[in-house]
């Protein structure tokens, strides 16, 4: 093989590694792989990864729930706007679900949204129908995680 | 050979410039803390000033910062709960308001300190002092989390 194809191969490998690093949360120790969609705004994939990292160390049970119920995180603004998240009910969500998590308000709120939308994914996988009443349960979940993890005084 | 040395030197200067602009970088202490701020509203210089106060006045806290924190994010506020949560669950808890007013906070499980963005009309000197105290306190929390040893953070003199 001449030198040029080697360079091309190296470039492909580097691009593949960087893309994987950017678009996939990989935690073999906990058997957790989550795809993170490309973000249109800023460094949002990094904030999602920081949120997952914080959950992994700060609240392992919540992290386990995320790994069990969520397969893909979309960090772009969705139905929740720039500061919220969404869980769409549908047949495509029967396996590990896709959740929308906007990252506009930084690490704490992003972590809270991940836990909130994971709560909806869990409700869906348990066969519970969509409805407003179920929101309270998930609001309480994100409230709980913020109280557990944020130290300020 | 000279050509490679020049290119290497240029790359080194570029890397140093990049690091210095976007981070707190203290080569003598092998300390680098990345600083995230909002593109339009953020103020990286004032965060660096607060870290500088910590370095000057509390070496122990500064060492904790360098060892256990790798990122400081300037955000609108610290949130310690969801105001939309069921009031029966949440109760009448003034902690949410105290967190919103706090100059900074630490998120357990991370190596990140969140600092509240300056508000309109806020006295810069007061904010600087409050931020330095918040960094000191939060660096202590980070050390306690990662070492499992809870020691009350030393206070600024």
Interface residues (C-beta under 8 A of the other chain):
Chain A: X42 X50 X53 X54 X55 X56 X57 X58 X59 X105 X106 X107 X108 X109 X111 X112 X136 X139 X140 X142 X143 X146 X147 X148 X149 X150 X151 X152 X153
Chain B: X39 X71 X73 X75 X76 X78 X79 X80 X81 X82 X84 X85 X86 X89 X90 X95 X98 X99 X102 X104 X105 X106 X107 X108 X109 X110 X112 X114 X134 X137 X138 X141 X145
